[in-house]
Amino acid sequence: ILLVIHMDPVEIHDATVLATKEKVRNVISILDPELSFHDFRMINGAEKKS
């Protein structure tokens, strides 16, 4: 059994973060369908969004 516990807070409800994450996912899949990513984070000035 492989388990991963990730403790950093990740924003899962922010519309801007979700839309940008999907755009990045689409670009990556166009470049190489074998590539993937996780833990997408955006930082907007002093306010952090994950």
C-alpha positions as CSV (number, residue, x, y, z in Angstrom):
1,I,0.0,0.0,0.0
2,L,1.4,3.4,-1.0
3,L,0.1,6.4,1.0
4,V,0.8,10.1,0.8
5,I,-0.1,12.6,3.4
6,H,0.1,16.2,2.3
7,M,-0.3,18.7,5.2
8,D,0.1,22.1,3.4
9,P,-3.2,23.9,2.9
10,V,-4.3,23.8,-0.7
11,E,-7.1,26.1,-1.9
12,I,-9.8,24.0,-3.5
13,H,-12.7,26.4,-3.7
14,D,-11.2,29.6,-5.3
15,A,-12.6,30.1,-8.8
16,T,-9.5,31.9,-10.1
17,V,-7.1,29.2,-8.8
18,L,-9.3,26.4,-10.2
19,A,-9.6,28.1,-13.6
20,T,-5.9,28.8,-13.9
21,K,-5.0,25.3,-12.7
22,E,-7.2,23.8,-15.5
23,K,-5.6,26.1,-18.1
24,V,-2.1,24.9,-17.0
25,R,-3.3,21.3,-17.1
26,N,-4.5,21.8,-20.7
27,V,-1.3,23.3,-21.8
28,I,0.8,20.5,-20.2
29,S,-1.4,17.9,-21.9
30,I,-0.9,19.5,-25.3
31,L,2.9,19.7,-24.8
32,D,3.1,16.0,-23.6
33,P,0.2,13.8,-22.6
34,E,2.5,11.8,-20.4
35,L,3.2,14.8,-18.1
36,S,1.2,15.6,-15.0
37,F,1.4,17.9,-12.0
38,H,-0.1,18.3,-8.5
39,D,-0.1,20.9,-5.7
40,F,-0.9,24.0,-7.8
41,R,-0.2,27.2,-6.0
42,M,-0.8,30.9,-6.9
43,I,0.5,33.8,-4.9
44,N,-1.3,37.2,-5.4
45,G,0.7,40.0,-3.8
46,A,0.5,39.7,0.0
47,E,-2.5,37.3,-0.1
48,K,-1.5,33.7,-0.8
49,K,-3.8,31.3,-2.7
50,S,-2.9,27.7,-3.0
